[in-house]
Amino acid sequence: MNLQYFTGSALLIAAASVLAIPAFAQTPGSVVGVVGGWVVNEQVWRSEYQTETVGGVQLGGFVNAVTPVPWFRMRAEFMWTQRGGSISGGLHGNPLVGETRTDYLTVSVQPRLSARLGPVELFGAAGPVLDVVIRNRFGAELAGVMQEVNKVVGAGAGMGIAVHLPSLFHAEVEAQVFEGLGDAYDGYFVSAKNSSFGIVARIGRVFPR
C-alpha cells in the first residue's frame, strides 16, 4: 500500500469525522501529560525512485485545554519525532542509493472534538503541524546531493479512544497521519516530502476547573 495515498485518504476521513462528532460531555478540566509512540515515514520524491519506509520514535508532552464548549478542546503538543526514508535510483546516470534519518521537534496546536460512548470517549483532532530539524543523518551517497530543510509545515489528523482513570488520571491511544506540505529535503534536481502514519499513547492528569 502506498503510504502517501493512505495518509492523504486518512487525513480527509479524519477531518470529516472530527466535524461529524456530536456534542457529548467529556472530562471536566484540562489534561496535562506525556505522550509517546511509533511513527512510520515514507519520503515522497518528485523524481521516480524506489522508496522504503523507515520507523522512528515519538516522545513529548501535551495539553488538552478545556473550553466553554464541553465537547471541544484545544490540544497543544510537542514531541521529539524521528522521520526518514530509504531510496534507490539514479541521478544523471549515477546511482543514487541511501537512507536519511532526521530528528525533529514537532509542534502542533489542533482543535480536538469528542463524544462519549459508554465508559470511553471517542475523539478526533486535525490541524497544522510544524517540524523543526534538531539533527540530520544522511547516507554517504545522499550527503553530496541534498540537504534538509530546517522547518517544514504539514497537516496532521488523528482519531482515538480515551478512558478516565482513578485519581484524576486520563489515558488515550490515537492513530495519526501526517502529510508534509513542503519539501523536507532538497538538492541538485531532487526534493522530497515526508508522509507518515503513527500510533501514540498519552497519559495525563486532569486539572478540574
N, C-alpha and C positions, 0 to 999 in steps of 0.2 A: 504494500500500500504506500502511495506517495504521501510523505508527511506533510508537504505543503498543501496538497488537496485536502487532507484530513483536517489540518488546523484551520484552513480557511472555512471549510464547511462547519466545523465545530464552533468557530467564532460567531458565525451567523446564527446557528441554532441556539447557542448560549445567550447571545444578546436578545434574541426573540423570546427565549424562555424567561429571562430576567424581567422583561416588560410584561409578560403574561402572568407572573406570580401574583396571586391575590393577597389582600391585606389581612394578616392574622397577627396575633400577639407574638412577640419573641422575648428573649432575655431582657429584663429591665436593667438598664445601666450599661455603661461602656465596658468593653473587654480589652485587656492588655495582656499580651503574652508572647510566646516564642513560636516559630514556625520552622519546619524542616521538611525536606523531601528529595525527590529524584526527578531529574529532567532529562529527556532525550531530545537532542538537537540535530537538525539537518541543515546544511548550508545550501541555499538556493542560488546557483550560479547563473549569470547571464549568458555564459557560453555553455556548450554541451559537454558536460563532464559526468563521469560516473561518480556517484557520491554514496557514502555510508554514514549512518547516524552515529553519534557519539553521546554517551551518557555522562551525567555530572550531578553534583550535589547542590542543594539549595539550603541555606541556613540564615535565619534572621529573626526579626521581631515584627509584631503587628499591633494595630489598634483598631477595634471596631467601635467607632464613635457613635454614641446614641444621638438621635434627633427627635424633634417633637412628634414625628410620624412613627408609630411603633414598629412597622414592618420595613422601615427604611433606615439604613445606616451609611456612614462613610467609612470605608476601610483604608487606612494608610499602612503601607508595608514596605520594609526594606530588607533586602536579602543579599547575601553573597551567592552568586549564581555561576556555575561552570557551564559554558557552552563551547561548541567546537564542531568539527567535521573532518571527514576524510574524503579526498578526491583522487581521481586518476584520469588523465587525459593528456593533451599536448598543447603546446604554445609555440607558434612559429616553427613547427617541425621538430621541436624538442619535447621530451616527456615532461609532464607536469604532474607529479605524484607526491602526496604528502598529507599531513594532518595538522590541524590547528587546534589549540586549546586556549580559551580566553576566560579569565575570571572577571566578573562584572559585579559592581554594586548596582543592584536592581531596585528601583524605587517606583512605587505605584500608589496612586490615590484614586479609588474607584467607588462608585455607588454600589451598595450591597442590599438586595431585596430578599425577603424571606417569607416563608409560610410554615405554620405549624401543622404537622401530620402526626397525631398521637403524641408519643413521647419524644419524637425527634423534630428537628427543624430542617426544612429544605431551603437552600439559599442559592443565589446566583449573583455574580459580580462581573462587571466589564468596564473597561476604560483604558486610558493611556498607560504605557509602561516606559520608563527611561532606564537604559543600560549605560553605565559609565565604566570604562575599562579600568581595572585595577592592575592586571598583569596579563601578558600575552606570551604564548609559546608557539612558534612556527617550526615545522619540519624544515630541514636544511634546503630542500628543493623549493619550498614556497617563500622562504625568507628573502630571497633576492628579487622577487617579482611582485610582492604585495605587502600591505601593512594594514593594521587595524584602524578603524575609525573610532576616535576617542569616546564619542557619545552617539547613541543610537536610540531613536524613538520608535516604539512599536505599539501594537494593540494587543491587549490581553483579555481573556474571558475565562470564566470557570463556573462550575456547579458543584455543590457538595451537600453533605449531611452534617448537622451539628447536634450534640447532646449536651445536656446540662448536668454537671456532676455535683456531688455533695460539697458543702463548704464553699459555695460561690465559685466553683470552677466550671470552665466551659471547654469543650473539646470539639474539633471538627476535622473532617477529611474532605479534600477538594481535588477534582480533576481540572487541570488548567491547560489552556493553549496560548501560545504567543506567536505573533507574526510580525517580523521586523518591517517597518515602513520605509526604512532607508538602508543603505549599504552598511554592513558591519566590517567589511574588508574591501579594499580597492588597491589597484596597482596598474601595471602595464597591460592594458587591454583585458583585464579581468576584474570582476567585482562579485560580491556575494552578500546575500541577506541571511539572517537566522530565522528558522522556523522550528518551534519547539512544542512538545507535549510533556506534561509533568503531573505528578501526584504529590500533594503536600499534606502534612498534618499540622494542626495547630492546637495548642493548649494554653489557656489563659485564665486570668482571674477576673471575675465580674466586680465592677465598682458601682454599686447601686446609686441611683440618682437621689 
